[in-house]
Amino acid sequence: MTGDPPPDPAERFDEVFDAHFAEIHRYAAKRLGPDAAADVAAQTFLEAFRHRRRYDPARGSMRTWLFGIATKVVGRHQRTETRALRALARLGPGRDAEEHTDRTDARVSAEGLRGELAEAIAALPRGQRDVLLLVALADLSHDEVAAALGIPYGTVGSRLNRARTKLRKALGGTDPMLTLEEQHG
């Protein structure tokens, strides 16, 4: 023990990368598909490294900060995401959904989305879609979503509520998030 304070997490960037790359990559893959995931994850960490001095632990964890950056990078790919969701909507229900080993991920991932749900998600305003997908795909809490997107806590709840209402209406009154919430408590 030297008595020196522990190093700032932003200064141990190799450890940050090792600890969080896989989950940022999974989030990007669920939002945009596997082809774009590596690019989005790499861009996220490049931007995080470039701006590491801006990280403020008082605003949230390193993980939360990284998801905020990843969401912004995904936003730049929004046209691609929207086109992919609309293309999936045209495909209709998947024939081999029973063969997926991870049914939860298949239900919410860009590859597993089908039909009306894909179209409804694509039609959401960007802010609502970002909140919905950070909750559903990254399993972030409302506090973490607020910190990641730099928005008030109440805005997270209202955007999520609006997104769910629109999805329920588009899907004839069913709530696609209900199953996810029951699984995650």
Protein Blocks (a to p, Z undefined) as FASTA:
>chain_A
ZZiacddfklmmmlmmmmmmmmmmmmmmmmnojklmmmmmmmmmmmmmmmmmmpcfkloc
fklmmmmmmmmmmmmmmmmmmmmmmmmmmnopafklmmpmblmlmmmmmklpgcjlmmmm
mmpcfklmmmmmmmmmnopafklmmmmnopafklmmmmmmmmmmmmmmmnoopafklmmm
mmnZZ
